[in-house]
């Protein structure tokens, strides 16, 4: 009897452990099995019309700590319950150009809390284009997509997809809005730019297919965007309607090729763009998102896509301007038009209640059939089952420390950044820069700042670094400065942004005159909805260095072009505005790994092996890249 009692205890303990383990997500390769299909079909049959419509909406959630009585948290839980939401988009607050990033544990705990609040599993989505580090601290930091284009290796993109998927699933995110399938063929494109792999459709197709494979194997739903292509536009669709003035043949050969490749690679969702494409939709009052010719006719029927079609954010200016009446009625009409066009998931409506009620009324009136709603909801439920949400919705916080920011992941990210560094031009007598460490200045810095020494004891390197950035409060240039000082302790560093450029012009001029070598570090990053001031008035978004900062750089180059190396930590196209540049290096991204990679390349510590994935008009062709061995 004692043996039997012990055996029963062991069995009970094993069962309890099994149940506890089953209560957490266990990410596996994305696939729909027989059990998942049955769950999706059964769940759809149990849902009311109101619940089904709610599954088609996604709202924004800030990844930050919130008390359970916080009005924002109460409102959010109320929206999930009242509108039966199917998905949430995890993001962070912004302060001008600054992202107020959060921490992995806070994100995971919030995701778990929201899952508990929902009757049906939520697909938690995020815009992790550069990986989880776009929104969270303490995770692996990857550069922009164009850096992968410059490196040109599918294996790096596949590993990138896998690592991002692992870290995303660890914090409770199952759906990433990446990769970008746009072919950036317009150098003036203010919103795609370095978010694209490049201008060659074949290379873009190769890299996004590799990313999709890596992500799917690690359990992440992937999304290609922005259909049918946002690469040849000169307008930021967050601010206004962008127009793609290509022929149908050009669209087929350039823009659609990566989307076809993504479908072949098994991408789970495709995001539609709020762009006007006259060759595909002649009605000027419709953008791709609201065009049945584009979504149902081209994407569904011609291209055979069977996954989720998601809209870009419904609150964006390119869409809301088409519904000038504004308010709830406009949100409702836009949502109805998007559903009728063939979209399944409606992201971030400008008025959730208005959009939800608009679709519900359209079904009751017969404008939209319930069968049409069922088609979309079944796709959404299948996607949930493909990530295992039919089995468990919570993430185990205990696994995060073994998954997030692994040393080998950081090594890969640094490898990508270093492989991407591209030397576009050089005059032969500036690079590599010389390391000037000495006994007095080597080693760790004092905890409370450097120890001042008499002027005559200070080494004089003559190295000047001028950092051009949108806002000196940003992190841009911080890692760059640290890396430079570890090699040249007395390097002079000056920061310039649009607010202080006028006052800095004289100091920059004097420093350039005295310097032996100059690094001009230019941070121009595509930023959604950034309205550039021009002569005191709001202008459209731009990825050019404009106004007084541009004048400062121009003056710098006129005085010291032969002793200056310009490093583009972002858009490579800036060189087109400064043809006198004699030494030009592209890093494609402002992140820390790219800053460190650029410094290592400038000092000859690593080989320079990247190639331009785009053409810089009047300056350099795609594929340009001066190869240099490490010194």
WOHU-V593530 format. One line per field, one symbol per residue. ss: DSSP state (@ for helix, = for strand, . for the rest). A space follows every 10 residues. Layout:
BEGIN
ss=???
END
This chain:
BEGIN
ss=.@@@@@@@@@ @@@@@@@@@@ @@.=...... ...@@@@@@@ @@@@@@..@@ @@@@..==== ==........ @@@@@@@@@@ @@@...==== =..==..==. .==@@@@@@@ @@@@@@@... ..====.... .@@@.==... ....@@@@@@ @..@@@@@@@ @@@@@@@@@@ ....==...= .......... ..@@@..... @@@@@@@@@@ @@@@@@@... =.=====... .......... .==....@@@ @@@@@@@@@@ @@@@@...== ==..==.... .......@@@ .@@@@@@@@@ @@.....=== =.....@@@@ ......@@@@ @@@@@@@@@@ @...===... .@@@@@@@@@ @@@@@....@ @@@@@@@@@@ @@@@@@.... ...=..@@@@ @@@...@@@@ @@@@@@@@@@ .====..... .......... .......... ....@@@... ..======.. .......@@@ @@@@@..... .=====.... @@@@@@@@@@ @@@@..==== ==........ ..==..==.. ......@@@@ @@@@@@@@@@ @@@=====.. .@@@@@@... ..====.... .@@@@@@@@@ @@.....=.. .....=...= .......=.. .
END
